Amino acid sequence: MSVKPAKTLVFELPSPREQCPIACLHCIHKNVEKSNYEPLSHEEIVKILKDGRDMGIEFLNIYPHDDEISLDPIHALPYVKLGHELGYKVKTVSSGTNAEGIKRLLPYLYRIALSVDAMSVRAYTSMRHERFHDGLLASIKVVEAYKKEHTLKATALVVVNRETLGHVEEEVESIYQLDIFNKIKVLEMLPIGTAKSLSYQELDSKEHLDKLAVLRAKYEKKVDIGTPLWRVRKEQQRGCQLGYKDLVIGPHGQLSGCSLLFYLNNLVGNIRGYKSVAEAWEKAFDFFRHKENFQVEDICRSCEFYKHDLCWGGCGARSLIFGAKKELTRSCGIKSAEHSKELYEEYLKSEKHLTFLTPTKT
């Protein structure tokens, strides 16, 4: 290959179920257009997994479509096992409602992420008072018991919107006190999928920047903030690194450039159109290796963040999905808030050492 192999195969498996009974706040499945392709067959999935390992991919991040891990039978289990047997470091995510299912998966996993917001949107706020729903609590205990005797990385996912921003410190502290999770990842709610009707709860930089800065300073490396202004690191690209790090395949064989925002208008083809995963990576994903292919505003092209990393936390992918003009008004670190603009100007004056991980001076 003339292109360095992808580091992670992000694979959203097809599901025989028509609808997921779990309404995770961060779920995007319901907002994805239906594909013209048939779901991948068992034989096609096996070939993809073998191809990926043959080309040197180290990590396999399985996204079970419609949260298969929360339901029995777990259709994703055979592929998690196969990934492990092939030598991948296998990662997955779950709402944690099926503790017994998670127990069966853990021996084959390198990392598991549990969504502590994984319940219906209506019940989401009440969970803040109940701490954790019963299934998730049982799953956390399963992970805790397993980690006492085995090596496993565990991540807690917390999604924040305007309504829940005031509770995020309490939420993170309660998770931190469990002393089970290696990492707590705080993500901003995007008005897509299950949360599409909650666009009025959307955050902008001005609202959450200082609060999350304090949170990150308090817990340091234990907490990761998955919002745009937090993605800049000196000499280090973050996010999906479109075309360089993540090779994303959907349940119908779709090839996507983003592992978090899976949309048909973010596709570069279908795996069935290539002889191997390696060929798809080299040819189809080449689109993302050339910034001129992205229809962005002039201000984006002049942005130091954009020059540093095409998708520093989602701005590149979001421009493809929401449109560049809307992205400028909804979450761009330069335009959405004067506070962010000041940080950006500081960044330009510096030697690019700023990481925005400390609170601003008052």
Secondary structure, 3 states (H helix, E strand, C coil): CCCCCCCEEEEEECCCCCCCCCCCCCCCHHHCCCCCCCCCCHHHHHHHHHHHHHCCCCEEEEEECCCHHHCCCCCCHHHHHHHHHHCCEEEEEECCCCHHHHHHHHHHCCEEEEECCCCCHHHHHHHHHHCCCHHHHHHHHHHHHHHCCCCCEEEEEEEECHHHHCCHHHHHHHHHHHCCCCEEEEEECCCCHHHHHHHHHCCCHHHHHHHHHHHHHHHHHHEEEECHHHCCECCECCCCCCCCCEEEECCCCEEECCCCCCCHHHEEEEHHHCCCHHHHHHHHHHHHHCHHHCCCCHHHHCCHHHHHCCCCCCHHHHHHHHCHHHHHHHCCCCCCCHHHHHHHHHHHHCCCCCCCCCCCCC
